[in-house]
Amino acid sequence: MTKIADILPRYTQFNTIIAEVSNRRSIEFSQQQFVADFYTQFNNIQSFEAMLIDLTMQTKLERFKTFQYLYDLTFLTQFR
């Protein structure tokens, strides 16, 4: 599965291209290639949603692990 870290830089570039094309009202060949490749790679909304859900779940798990570590650290230092 594609990771969110893989898509974000490309998505940023995609948005930049869209803004440039909207202002210029024309598209360069290299930009057209990028947009077509981006769409081909990320056109499946279900995989994009799964990537976001995975990121959310991973973030919550990491947050829990951090809280657990801090709690354990606090608990252990109380008895020194």
The first five atom37 places (N, CA, C, CB, O) and aatype in JSON, in Angstrom:
{
  "aatype": [12, 16, 11, 9, 0, 3, 9, 10, 14, 1, 18, 16, 5, 13, 2, 16, 9, 9, 0, 6, 19, 15, 2, 1, 1, 15, 9, 6, 13, 15, 5, 5, 5, 13, 19, 0, 3, 13, 18, 16, 5, 13, 2, 2, 9, 5, 15, 13, 6, 0, 12, 10, 9, 3, 10, 16, 12, 5, 16, 11, 10, 6, 1, 13, 11, 16, 13, 5, 18, 10, 18, 3, 10, 16, 13, 10, 16, 5, 13, 1],
  "atom_mask": [
    [1, 1, 1, 1, 1],
    [1, 1, 1, 1, 1],
    [1, 1, 1, 1, 1],
    [1, 1, 1, 1, 1],
    [1, 1, 1, 1, 1],
    [1, 1, 1, 1, 1],
    [1, 1, 1, 1, 1],
    [1, 1, 1, 1, 1],
    [1, 1, 1, 1, 1],
    [1, 1, 1, 1, 1],
    [1, 1, 1, 1, 1],
    [1, 1, 1, 1, 1],
    [1, 1, 1, 1, 1],
    [1, 1, 1, 1, 1],
    [1, 1, 1, 1, 1],
    [1, 1, 1, 1, 1],
    [1, 1, 1, 1, 1],
    [1, 1, 1, 1, 1],
    [1, 1, 1, 1, 1],
    [1, 1, 1, 1, 1],
    [1, 1, 1, 1, 1],
    [1, 1, 1, 1, 1],
    [1, 1, 1, 1, 1],
    [1, 1, 1, 1, 1],
    [1, 1, 1, 1, 1],
    [1, 1, 1, 1, 1],
    [1, 1, 1, 1, 1],
    [1, 1, 1, 1, 1],
    [1, 1, 1, 1, 1],
    [1, 1, 1, 1, 1],
    [1, 1, 1, 1, 1],
    [1, 1, 1, 1, 1],
    [1, 1, 1, 1, 1],
    [1, 1, 1, 1, 1],
    [1, 1, 1, 1, 1],
    [1, 1, 1, 1, 1],
    [1, 1, 1, 1, 1],
    [1, 1, 1, 1, 1],
    [1, 1, 1, 1, 1],
    [1, 1, 1, 1, 1],
    [1, 1, 1, 1, 1],
    [1, 1, 1, 1, 1],
    [1, 1, 1, 1, 1],
    [1, 1, 1, 1, 1],
    [1, 1, 1, 1, 1],
    [1, 1, 1, 1, 1],
    [1, 1, 1, 1, 1],
    [1, 1, 1, 1, 1],
    [1, 1, 1, 1, 1],
    [1, 1, 1, 1, 1],
    [1, 1, 1, 1, 1],
    [1, 1, 1, 1, 1],
    [1, 1, 1, 1, 1],
    [1, 1, 1, 1, 1],
    [1, 1, 1, 1, 1],
    [1, 1, 1, 1, 1],
    [1, 1, 1, 1, 1],
    [1, 1, 1, 1, 1],
    [1, 1, 1, 1, 1],
    [1, 1, 1, 1, 1],
    [1, 1, 1, 1, 1],
    [1, 1, 1, 1, 1],
    [1, 1, 1, 1, 1],
    [1, 1, 1, 1, 1],
    [1, 1, 1, 1, 1],
    [1, 1, 1, 1, 1],
    [1, 1, 1, 1, 1],
    [1, 1, 1, 1, 1],
    [1, 1, 1, 1, 1],
    [1, 1, 1, 1, 1],
    [1, 1, 1, 1, 1],
    [1, 1, 1, 1, 1],
    [1, 1, 1, 1, 1],
    [1, 1, 1, 1, 1],
    [1, 1, 1, 1, 1],
    [1, 1, 1, 1, 1],
    [1, 1, 1, 1, 1],
    [1, 1, 1, 1, 1],
    [1, 1, 1, 1, 1],
    [1, 1, 1, 1, 1]
  ],
  "atom_positions": [
    [[0.84, -1.17, 0.0], [0.0, 0.0, 0.0], [0.89, 1.24, 0.0], [-0.96, -0.01, 1.22], [1.95, 1.27, 0.62]],
    [[0.44, 2.26, -0.69], [1.16, 3.52, -0.75], [1.04, 4.23, 0.6], [0.63, 4.41, -1.89], [-0.02, 4.25, 1.21]],
    [[2.13, 4.79, 1.03], [2.15, 5.53, 2.3], [1.86, 7.0, 2.05], [3.51, 5.35, 3.03], [2.13, 7.53, 0.96]],
    [[1.32, 7.66, 3.06], [0.98, 9.08, 2.92], [2.22, 9.93, 2.63], [0.29, 9.58, 4.2], [2.13, 10.93, 1.93]],
    [[3.36, 9.51, 3.17], [4.6, 10.26, 2.93], [5.0, 10.2, 1.46], [5.73, 9.71, 3.8], [5.72, 11.07, 0.98]],
    [[4.54, 9.18, 0.75], [4.83, 9.07, -0.68], [3.96, 10.01, -1.51], [4.64, 7.63, -1.15], [4.4, 10.53, -2.53]],
    [[2.74, 10.21, -1.07], [1.8, 10.99, -1.87], [1.87, 12.49, -1.6], [0.41, 10.51, -1.62], [1.62, 13.28, -2.52]],
    [[2.2, 12.91, -0.39], [2.14, 14.33, -0.06], [3.02, 15.22, -0.93], [2.52, 14.52, 1.37], [2.54, 16.25, -1.4]],
    [[4.29, 14.88, -1.17], [5.09, 15.75, -2.05], [4.53, 15.82, -3.47], [6.54, 15.25, -2.1], [4.53, 16.88, -4.1]],
    [[4.05, 14.7, -3.95], [3.48, 14.68, -5.31], [2.16, 15.45, -5.35], [3.25, 13.23, -5.79], [1.87, 16.13, -6.33]],
    [[1.37, 15.33, -4.28], [0.1, 16.06, -4.21], [0.34, 17.57, -4.18], [-0.71, 15.62, -2.97], [-0.39, 18.34, -4.8]],
    [[1.37, 17.98, -3.45], [1.74, 19.4, -3.4], [2.13, 19.89, -4.79], [2.89, 19.63, -2.4], [1.72, 20.96, -5.22]],
    [[2.94, 19.09, -5.48], [3.35, 19.45, -6.84], [2.13, 19.48, -7.77], [4.4, 18.45, -7.37], [2.03, 20.36, -8.63]],
    [[1.22, 18.54, -7.6], [-0.01, 18.49, -8.39], [-0.82, 19.78, -8.2], [-0.86, 17.25, -8.0], [-1.27, 20.38, -9.17]],
    [[-0.99, 20.19, -6.96], [-1.73, 21.43, -6.67], [-1.05, 22.65, -7.27], [-1.9, 21.62, -5.17], [-1.72, 23.56, -7.76]],
    [[0.27, 22.68, -7.23], [1.02, 23.78, -7.82], [0.78, 23.84, -9.33], [2.53, 23.63, -7.53], [0.57, 24.92, -9.89]],
    [[0.82, 22.69, -9.96], [0.59, 22.63, -11.41], [-0.83, 23.1, -11.74], [0.81, 21.19, -11.94], [-1.02, 23.86, -12.68]],
    [[-1.8, 22.65, -10.97], [-3.19, 23.05, -11.22], [-3.34, 24.57, -11.1], [-4.15, 22.34, -10.23], [-4.01, 25.2, -11.92]],
    [[-2.7, 25.15, -10.09], [-2.77, 26.61, -9.91], [-2.11, 27.33, -11.09], [-2.09, 27.03, -8.59], [-2.66, 28.31, -11.6]],
    [[-0.95, 26.85, -11.52], [-0.25, 27.47, -12.64], [-1.07, 27.38, -13.93], [1.12, 26.82, -12.85], [-1.19, 28.35, -14.67]],
    [[-1.63, 26.21, -14.17], [-2.42, 26.0, -15.38], [-3.67, 26.87, -15.35], [-2.8, 24.5, -15.53], [-4.07, 27.41, -16.38]],
    [[-4.28, 27.0, -14.19], [-5.48, 27.84, -14.08], [-5.15, 29.3, -14.38], [-6.08, 27.73, -12.67], [-5.93, 29.99, -15.04]],
    [[-4.01, 29.76, -13.91], [-3.62, 31.16, -14.16], [-3.21, 31.39, -15.61], [-2.47, 31.55, -13.24], [-3.58, 32.4, -16.21]],
    [[-2.45, 30.45, -16.18], [-1.94, 30.59, -17.55], [-2.96, 30.2, -18.61], [-0.69, 29.76, -17.73], [-2.92, 30.69, -19.74]],
    [[-3.87, 29.33, -18.24], [-4.85, 28.76, -19.16], [-4.21, 27.93, -20.27], [-5.68, 29.88, -19.79], [-4.74, 27.81, -21.37]],
    [[-3.04, 27.36, -19.94], [-2.38, 26.41, -20.84], [-1.54, 25.48, -19.99], [-1.5, 27.16, -21.92], [-1.19, 25.79, -18.84]],
    [[-1.21, 24.32, -20.57], [-0.44, 23.33, -19.83], [0.75, 22.89, -20.67], [-1.32, 22.11, -19.44], [0.63, 22.67, -21.88]],
    [[1.89, 22.76, -20.02], [3.09, 22.27, -20.7], [3.04, 20.75, -20.76], [4.38, 22.76, -19.98], [2.34, 20.11, -19.97]],
    [[3.78, 20.19, -21.7], [3.78, 18.74, -21.88], [4.24, 18.01, -20.62], [4.67, 18.36, -23.06], [3.63, 17.02, -20.23]],
    [[5.31, 18.49, -19.98], [5.82, 17.83, -18.77], [4.79, 17.88, -17.64], [7.14, 18.48, -18.31], [4.67, 16.94, -16.86]],
    [[4.06, 18.99, -17.56], [3.01, 19.1, -16.54], [1.87, 18.13, -16.85], [2.48, 20.54, -16.47], [1.32, 17.5, -15.94]],
    [[1.53, 18.02, -18.11], [0.48, 17.1, -18.51], [0.87, 15.66, -18.19], [0.17, 17.25, -20.01], [0.04, 14.87, -17.73]],
    [[2.13, 15.33, -18.43], [2.62, 13.99, -18.09], [2.52, 13.73, -16.59], [4.08, 13.82, -18.55], [2.08, 12.66, -16.16]],
    [[2.92, 14.72, -15.79], [2.86, 14.56, -14.34], [1.43, 14.35, -13.87], [3.47, 15.79, -13.64], [1.16, 13.46, -13.07]],
    [[0.5, 15.16, -14.37], [-0.9, 15.04, -13.97], [-1.45, 13.67, -14.37], [-1.75, 16.17, -14.61], [-2.16, 13.04, -13.59]],
    [[-1.12, 13.22, -15.56], [-1.59, 11.91, -16.01], [-1.01, 10.79, -15.16], [-1.23, 11.69, -17.49], [-1.72, 9.86, -14.78]],
    [[0.28, 10.87, -14.85], [0.92, 9.86, -14.0], [0.34, 9.88, -12.59], [2.44, 10.09, -13.94], [0.1, 8.83, -12.0]],
    [[0.11, 11.08, -12.07], [-0.47, 11.22, -10.73], [-1.85, 10.57, -10.69], [-0.57, 12.71, -10.32], [-2.16, 9.81, -9.78]],
    [[-2.67, 10.88, -11.69], [-4.01, 10.31, -11.74], [-3.96, 8.79, -11.87], [-4.81, 10.91, -12.91], [-4.71, 8.08, -11.2]],
    [[-3.07, 8.29, -12.71], [-2.94, 6.84, -12.89], [-2.55, 6.16, -11.58], [-1.91, 6.53, -13.97], [-3.06, 5.09, -11.25]],
    [[-1.65, 6.79, -10.84], [-1.17, 6.18, -9.6], [-2.17, 6.3, -8.46], [0.13, 6.81, -9.19], [-2.3, 5.37, -7.66]],
    [[-2.89, 7.42, -8.37], [-3.72, 7.69, -7.19], [-5.2, 7.83, -7.5], [-3.23, 8.92, -6.52], [-5.92, 8.45, -6.72]],
    [[-5.68, 7.3, -8.6], [-7.08, 7.48, -8.95], [-8.03, 6.62, -8.13], [-7.28, 7.18, -10.4], [-9.24, 6.85, -8.14]],
    [[-7.51, 5.64, -7.42], [-8.35, 4.76, -6.62], [-8.59, 5.42, -5.26], [-7.71, 3.36, -6.46], [-7.71, 5.4, -4.4]],
    [[-9.77, 5.98, -5.07], [-10.07, 6.71, -3.84], [-10.05, 5.79, -2.62], [-11.44, 7.39, -3.95], [-9.74, 6.23, -1.52]],
    [[-10.37, 4.51, -2.81], [-10.36, 3.59, -1.68], [-8.95, 3.38, -1.13], [-10.96, 2.24, -2.09], [-8.77, 3.3, 0.08]],
    [[-7.97, 3.31, -2.01], [-6.6, 3.16, -1.51], [-6.13, 4.44, -0.83], [-5.64, 2.79, -2.66], [-5.37, 4.39, 0.14]],
    [[-6.58, 5.59, -1.34], [-6.24, 6.86, -0.71], [-6.87, 6.95, 0.68], [-6.7, 8.05, -1.59], [-6.22, 7.37, 1.64]],
    [[-8.14, 6.55, 0.79], [-8.82, 6.55, 2.09], [-8.14, 5.59, 3.06], [-10.3, 6.19, 1.93], [-7.97, 5.91, 4.23]],
    [[-7.76, 4.42, 2.57], [-7.08, 3.44, 3.42], [-5.76, 4.0, 3.93], [-6.84, 2.13, 2.66], [-5.37, 3.76, 5.07]],
    [[-5.07, 4.76, 3.07], [-3.82, 5.37, 3.46], [-4.05, 6.38, 4.59], [-3.15, 6.05, 2.25], [-3.28, 6.43, 5.55]],
    [[-5.1, 7.18, 4.47], [-5.41, 8.17, 5.51], [-5.83, 7.5, 6.82], [-6.51, 9.11, 5.04], [-5.44, 7.94, 7.9]],
    [[-6.63, 6.45, 6.72], [-7.04, 5.71, 7.92], [-5.83, 5.09, 8.59], [-8.06, 4.62, 7.56], [-5.7, 5.14, 9.82]],
    [[-4.94, 4.52, 7.8], [-3.72, 3.93, 8.35], [-2.89, 4.99, 9.06], [-2.89, 3.27, 7.23], [-2.35, 4.75, 10.14]],
    [[-2.78, 6.17, 8.46], [-2.03, 7.26, 9.08], [-2.68, 7.66, 10.4], [-1.94, 8.47, 8.13], [-1.98, 7.87, 11.39]],
    [[-3.99, 7.78, 10.41], [-4.71, 8.15, 11.63], [-4.51, 7.12, 12.72], [-6.2, 8.33, 11.35], [-4.22, 7.47, 13.87]],
    [[-4.65, 5.86, 12.37], [-4.49, 4.8, 13.36], [-3.05, 4.76, 13.86], [-4.88, 3.43, 12.75], [-2.81, 4.57, 15.06]],
    [[-2.1, 4.93, 12.98], [-0.69, 4.92, 13.36], [-0.4, 6.09, 14.29], [0.22, 4.97, 12.11], [0.33, 5.94, 15.27]],
    [[-0.95, 7.24, 13.99], [-0.73, 8.43, 14.81], [-1.3, 8.21, 16.2], [-1.36, 9.66, 14.16], [-0.66, 8.55, 17.19]],
    [[-2.51, 7.65, 16.29], [-3.12, 7.4, 17.59], [-2.3, 6.4, 18.38], [-4.56, 6.89, 17.43], [-2.11, 6.56, 19.59]],
    [[-1.8, 5.37, 17.71], [-0.99, 4.36, 18.38], [0.31, 4.99, 18.89], [-0.68, 3.19, 17.43], [0.71, 4.73, 20.03]],
    [[0.95, 5.8, 18.07], [2.18, 6.45, 18.49], [1.92, 7.4, 19.66], [2.82, 7.22, 17.32], [2.72, 7.49, 20.59]],
    [[0.79, 8.1, 19.62], [0.44, 9.0, 20.71], [0.24, 8.21, 22.0], [-0.83, 9.81, 20.36], [0.71, 8.62, 23.06]],
    [[-0.46, 7.08, 21.9], [-0.68, 6.23, 23.06], [0.65, 5.72, 23.62], [-1.59, 5.05, 22.7], [0.86, 5.73, 24.83]],
    [[1.53, 5.28, 22.73], [2.84, 4.79, 23.18], [3.62, 5.88, 23.89], [3.65, 4.26, 21.98], [4.29, 5.62, 24.89]],
    [[3.54, 7.1, 23.39], [4.24, 8.22, 24.03], [3.67, 8.49, 25.41], [4.16, 9.49, 23.16], [4.41, 8.68, 26.37]],
    [[2.33, 8.52, 25.51], [1.7, 8.74, 26.81], [2.05, 7.63, 27.78], [0.18, 8.84, 26.66], [2.32, 7.88, 28.96]],
    [[2.06, 6.4, 27.29], [2.39, 5.26, 28.15], [3.83, 5.37, 28.63], [2.18, 3.93, 27.39], [4.12, 5.11, 29.8]],
    [[4.72, 5.75, 27.75], [6.13, 5.92, 28.13], [6.27, 7.01, 29.18], [6.98, 6.26, 26.89], [6.99, 6.83, 30.17]],
    [[5.6, 8.14, 28.98], [5.68, 9.24, 29.95], [5.09, 8.84, 31.3], [4.97, 10.48, 29.41], [5.62, 9.19, 32.35]],
    [[3.99, 8.1, 31.26], [3.37, 7.63, 32.5], [4.32, 6.69, 33.23], [2.03, 6.91, 32.2], [4.53, 6.83, 34.44]],
    [[4.9, 5.75, 32.5], [5.84, 4.81, 33.11], [7.05, 5.54, 33.68], [6.3, 3.76, 32.09], [7.51, 5.23, 34.78]],
    [[7.55, 6.49, 32.95], [8.7, 7.27, 33.4], [8.36, 8.04, 34.68], [9.17, 8.23, 32.3], [9.16, 8.08, 35.62]],
    [[7.2, 8.66, 34.71], [6.76, 9.4, 35.89], [6.58, 8.47, 37.08], [5.45, 10.16, 35.61], [7.0, 8.78, 38.19]],
    [[5.95, 7.34, 36.83], [5.7, 6.37, 37.89], [7.02, 5.86, 38.48], [4.87, 5.19, 37.35], [7.15, 5.74, 39.7]],
    [[7.98, 5.56, 37.63], [9.26, 5.03, 38.1], [10.07, 6.07, 38.86], [10.07, 4.52, 36.92], [10.77, 5.73, 39.82]],
    [[10.0, 7.32, 38.45], [10.79, 8.35, 39.13], [10.2, 8.73, 40.49], [10.89, 9.59, 38.26], [10.89, 9.33, 41.31]],
    [[8.96, 8.38, 40.74], [8.35, 8.68, 42.04], [8.96, 7.85, 43.15], [6.85, 8.43, 41.98], [8.97, 8.28, 44.31]],
    [[9.46, 6.7, 42.83], [9.95, 5.78, 43.85], [11.47, 5.77, 43.97], [9.47, 4.39, 43.56], [12.03, 4.83, 44.53]],
    [[12.12, 6.74, 43.47], [13.58, 6.83, 43.58], [13.97, 7.54, 44.83], [14.19, 7.53, 42.38], [15.16, 7.71, 45.1]]
  ]
}
